[in-house]
Amino acid sequence: MQAITDRRAVAVKEMNEEEKELNRRFQRVIRKVHVNEEIEQQCMSMMRNHTSVTTFILLGLTDDPQMKVLIFIFLFVTYTLSLTGNLTIIILILVDSHLKTAMYFFHQNFSFLEISFTTVCIPRFLYSLSTGDNTITYNACFAQIFFIFFLGAIEFFLLAIMSYDRCVAICKPLHYVTIMTRRVCGKLVFCCWIAGFLVIITPLCPLLPLEFCNYNVIDPFRCDVPPLLKISCSDTWFMEQMTVAVAVVTTIMALLCVVLSYMYIIKTIIKFPSAQQRTKAFSTCSSHVIVVSMTYGGCIFIYIKPSAKEGVAINKGVALLTISFAPVLNPFIYTLRNKQVKHAFIDLIKRISFISHK
């Protein structure tokens, strides 16, 4: 009897253990169902968040009120000087008959690009500094990115064309007027605009479907590709590589034209018989070399690097100088120190004073 009782007790114990195991399995299934429901809710929430980003917040350069005042004054002064200098060049080349050469035609177009480039960036940042409104709409942000890249690419190609112009002027001075005619110069500038548009369309189109998971704070003071890739929750590896590849190819193409042009220029200048001729020839090219170094150097530092998710903070100072200080220097480096331009400026002032005294 005792053996039967023991066997019954063992059987009951085994049944209890099986029941407990079944209960544990049932609880695990229930937990999995709840987890799946939570994951589904999170996914639905993320999908809602992906479509909810309609504005971005530009973080700016600093939170210090005194620094903001200094930055505002610096940008306002540099923007005013840039507009004044570049507009002066455009007007002088339009009204003075002595400046109707290919070189000044390219300078005029370059000044227009500088005005356009700074206007895309600086007034919006000045508005943010003065009002404290750091928000920018989704469409306005992508429009700013488009024009920054578009105008920047045109400047790259135009600088390459300007190096070719200097090459023709020094290497073939007797044929310069017949080679660099007004029609040829117009076609070259038109090609720069078409090439700039074709170059930027490929990397910018994949940016439109980016998802931001309800995080919309952009670190720098203006919209740009690297900060957008940094805050995006999409897989940005391909877009990063494409951005770098396009920047590298564009820079190499433009630099190759510049380098080849200056190789021919140096080769020709060395053959000049007098030191005075060599000095004069080199001085005509020095302005272009300085502007090329500033423009290409800034782009290489900001965009041509391994990952857009690293080192965004380092780019702030370089980007600020690129859009503010460089456009101020370019008019003085290129043309305003030129004797012909100085004479044209003096003549224009005399005309204005004569008309005002009538």
C-alpha positions in Angstrom: 0.0 0.0 0.0 2.8 2.3 0.9 4.4 1.7 -2.5 1.2 2.5 -4.3 0.8 5.7 -2.3 4.3 6.7 -3.1 3.8 6.1 -6.8 0.6 8.2 -6.7 2.4 11.0 -4.9 5.2 10.9 -7.6 2.6 10.9 -10.4 0.8 13.9 -8.8 4.1 15.7 -8.4 5.0 15.0 -12.0 1.6 16.3 -13.1 2.1 19.4 -11.0 5.5 20.0 -12.6 4.1 19.5 -16.1 1.2 21.9 -15.2 3.8 24.5 -14.0 5.9 24.0 -17.1 2.8 24.5 -19.3 1.9 27.7 -17.3 5.5 29.0 -17.8 5.3 28.3 -21.6 1.9 30.0 -21.7 3.3 33.1 -19.9 6.2 33.2 -22.3 3.8 33.1 -25.3 1.7 35.9 -23.7 4.9 38.0 -23.1 6.0 37.5 -26.7 2.6 38.6 -28.0 2.8 41.8 -25.8 6.4 42.4 -27.0 5.3 42.1 -30.6 2.4 44.4 -30.0 4.8 47.0 -28.4 7.2 46.6 -31.4 4.3 47.1 -33.8 3.2 50.2 -31.9 6.7 51.6 -31.9 7.0 51.0 -35.6 3.7 52.7 -36.2 4.9 55.6 -34.1 8.2 55.8 -36.0 6.3 55.8 -39.3 4.2 58.6 -38.0 7.3 60.4 -36.9 9.0 60.0 -40.3 6.3 62.0 -41.9 5.8 64.6 -39.2 9.1 66.5 -39.8 8.1 69.7 -41.6 10.6 72.1 -40.0 14.2 72.0 -38.9 15.8 73.9 -36.0 19.2 75.5 -36.9 21.4 75.2 -33.8 23.6 78.1 -34.8 27.2 78.8 -33.7 26.8 79.7 -30.0 24.3 80.3 -27.2 26.2 83.2 -25.7 24.2 86.5 -26.3 27.4 88.6 -26.5 28.9 86.3 -29.1 25.7 86.4 -31.1 25.9 90.2 -31.2 29.6 90.0 -32.4 28.7 87.4 -35.0 25.8 89.5 -36.2 28.0 92.6 -36.6 30.7 90.6 -38.4 28.3 89.0 -40.8 26.4 92.2 -41.5 29.6 94.1 -42.2 31.1 91.4 -44.4 27.8 90.9 -46.3 27.5 94.6 -46.9 31.1 94.9 -48.1 30.7 91.8 -50.3 27.6 93.2 -51.9 29.2 96.6 -52.4 32.5 95.3 -53.8 30.9 92.7 -56.2 28.2 95.1 -57.4 30.8 97.7 -58.0 32.7 95.3 -60.3 29.5 94.4 -62.2 28.5 98.0 -62.7 32.0 99.1 -63.8 32.3 96.3 -66.3 28.9 97.1 -67.7 29.5 100.9 -68.1 33.2 101.1 -69.0 34.2 100.3 -72.6 37.8 99.5 -71.6 36.6 96.6 -69.5 34.9 94.7 -72.3 37.5 91.9 -72.5 37.0 88.2 -71.8 38.9 88.4 -68.4 36.5 91.0 -67.0 33.5 89.2 -68.5 34.4 86.2 -66.4 35.1 88.4 -63.4 31.6 89.9 -63.8 30.0 86.5 -63.8 32.1 85.4 -60.8 31.0 88.5 -58.8 27.3 87.7 -59.6 27.9 84.2 -58.3 29.5 85.5 -55.1 26.5 87.8 -54.5 24.1 85.0 -55.1 26.0 82.5 -52.9 26.3 84.9 -49.9 22.6 85.9 -50.3 21.5 82.3 -50.0 23.2 81.9 -46.7 23.8 85.1 -44.7 20.5 87.0 -44.7 18.7 83.9 -43.2 21.3 83.5 -40.5 21.2 87.3 -39.7 17.4 86.9 -39.3 17.9 84.0 -36.9 20.4 86.0 -34.9 18.2 89.1 -34.7 14.9 87.5 -33.9 15.9 84.2 -32.2 13.8 82.2 -34.7 16.0 79.3 -35.6 13.4 77.3 -37.4 13.4 76.7 -41.2 10.9 74.8 -43.2 11.7 71.5 -44.9 11.3 72.9 -48.4 13.3 76.0 -47.6 16.1 73.9 -46.1 16.4 71.7 -49.3 16.1 74.8 -51.5 19.0 76.4 -49.6 21.1 73.2 -50.0 20.3 73.1 -53.7 21.4 76.7 -54.4 24.5 76.3 -52.2 25.7 73.3 -54.2 24.5 74.6 -57.5 26.2 78.0 -57.2 29.3 76.4 -55.6 29.7 74.0 -58.5 29.3 76.8 -61.0 32.1 78.7 -59.3 34.4 75.7 -59.4 33.9 75.3 -63.2 34.1 79.1 -63.8 37.4 79.3 -61.9 38.7 76.5 -64.2 37.6 78.5 -67.2 39.3 81.6 -65.9 42.5 79.7 -65.6 42.2 78.7 -69.2 41.6 82.4 -70.1 44.8 83.4 -68.4 46.6 80.5 -70.2 45.5 81.8 -73.6 46.3 85.5 -72.7 49.9 84.6 -71.7 50.7 81.7 -74.0 49.0 83.1 -77.2 48.7 86.9 -76.6 48.5 87.7 -80.4 45.5 85.3 -80.9 43.8 86.1 -77.5 41.1 88.4 -79.0 40.2 86.0 -81.8 40.1 82.9 -79.5 38.3 84.4 -76.5 35.5 86.2 -78.4 32.3 87.4 -76.7 30.4 84.5 -78.1 33.0 81.9 -77.0 33.0 83.4 -73.5 29.2 83.3 -73.3 29.2 79.6 -74.3 31.8 78.8 -71.7 29.8 80.5 -69.0 26.6 78.7 -70.1 28.4 75.4 -70.0 29.5 76.1 -66.4 25.8 76.6 -65.4 24.7 73.4 -67.2 27.6 71.4 -65.7 26.9 72.8 -62.2 23.3 71.7 -62.5 24.1 68.2 -63.8 26.7 67.6 -61.1 24.5 68.4 -58.1 21.3 66.6 -59.3 22.7 63.1 -58.7 23.7 63.5 -55.0 20.8 65.7 -54.0 17.9 63.6 -55.4 18.4 60.8 -52.8 18.2 63.3 -50.0 14.5 64.0 -50.6 13.1 60.7 -49.2 15.3 60.8 -46.1 13.6 59.9 -42.8 14.4 61.9 -39.6 12.4 60.0 -36.9 11.1 63.2 -35.4 14.6 64.6 -34.7 15.0 67.8 -36.6 17.9 69.8 -34.9 20.6 70.7 -37.4 23.9 71.4 -35.8 25.4 74.3 -38.0 23.8 77.6 -38.8 22.7 76.7 -42.3 21.2 73.7 -44.1 23.9 71.4 -45.5 24.2 67.8 -46.6 26.5 66.4 -43.8 24.3 67.6 -40.9 21.2 66.2 -42.6 22.9 62.8 -43.0 24.0 63.0 -39.4 20.4 63.4 -38.0 18.7 61.0 -40.4 17.6 57.6 -39.2 17.8 56.2 -42.7 20.8 54.3 -44.0 23.0 57.1 -45.2 26.1 55.2 -46.2 25.4 55.2 -49.9 24.5 58.9 -49.9 27.7 59.8 -48.0 29.8 57.9 -50.5 28.0 59.5 -53.4 28.4 63.0 -51.9 32.1 62.4 -51.4 32.5 60.9 -54.9 30.8 63.8 -56.6 32.8 66.3 -54.6 36.1 64.5 -55.4 35.3 64.1 -59.2 34.2 67.8 -59.5 37.2 69.0 -57.6 39.6 66.9 -59.6 38.1 67.9 -62.9 38.3 71.6 -62.1 41.7 71.3 -60.5 43.0 69.3 -63.5 42.1 72.2 -65.8 43.7 74.7 -63.5 46.9 72.7 -63.1 47.3 72.0 -66.8 46.6 75.7 -67.6 49.3 76.8 -65.1 51.7 74.3 -66.3 51.5 75.8 -69.8 51.7 79.3 -68.2 54.8 78.6 -66.2 56.4 76.9 -69.2 55.7 80.0 -71.3 56.8 82.5 -68.6 60.1 80.8 -68.1 61.0 81.5 -71.8 60.4 85.3 -71.4 63.7 87.1 -72.0 63.3 89.8 -69.3 62.7 89.5 -65.6 60.2 92.4 -65.7 58.0 90.5 -68.2 58.1 87.4 -66.0 57.2 89.4 -62.9 54.3 91.1 -64.7 53.0 87.7 -66.1 53.2 86.1 -62.6 51.4 89.0 -61.0 48.4 88.7 -63.4 48.0 85.0 -62.3 48.6 85.5 -58.5 45.1 86.8 -57.9 43.5 83.8 -59.5 45.7 81.4 -57.6 44.8 83.0 -54.3 41.0 82.8 -55.0 41.3 79.2 -56.3 43.2 78.2 -53.1 40.5 79.7 -50.9 37.6 78.3 -52.8 38.9 74.8 -53.4 40.5 74.5 -50.0 37.3 75.3 -48.1 35.3 72.7 -50.1 38.0 70.0 -49.7 38.1 70.6 -45.9 34.3 70.5 -45.5 33.1 67.8 -47.9 35.9 65.4 -48.9 36.3 63.2 -45.9 35.3 59.7 -44.8 32.0 60.2 -43.0 29.5 63.0 -42.8 28.6 61.9 -39.3 32.0 62.9 -37.9 33.6 66.3 -37.4 30.6 68.5 -38.2 31.5 70.9 -35.4 35.0 71.5 -37.0 33.3 72.7 -40.3 31.5 75.6 -38.6 34.3 78.1 -38.6 35.5 77.1 -42.1 31.9 77.4 -43.5 31.4 80.8 -41.9 34.6 82.1 -43.4 33.8 80.6 -46.8 30.4 82.3 -47.0 31.4 85.6 -45.4 35.1 86.6 -45.5 36.1 85.1 -48.8 33.5 86.9 -50.9 34.7 90.2 -49.4 38.3 89.5 -50.4 37.6 88.3 -53.9 36.7 91.7 -55.4 39.8 93.3 -53.9 42.1 90.4 -54.9 40.8 90.1 -58.4 39.9 93.5 -59.9 39.7 96.5 -57.5 43.5 96.6 -57.2 43.8 96.5 -61.0 44.9 99.8 -62.7 42.2 99.6 -65.4 39.5 99.0 -62.8 40.8 101.9 -60.6 40.7 104.2 -63.6 37.2 103.0 -64.5 36.1 103.5 -60.9 37.5 107.1 -60.8 35.8 107.9 -64.1 32.5 106.6 -62.8 32.8 108.7 -59.6 33.5 111.8 -61.8 30.4 111.1 -64.0 28.2 110.7 -60.9 29.6 113.9 -59.4 29.2 115.8 -62.7 25.5 114.6 -63.0 24.7 115.5 -59.4 26.1 119.0 -59.8 24.1 119.7 -62.9 
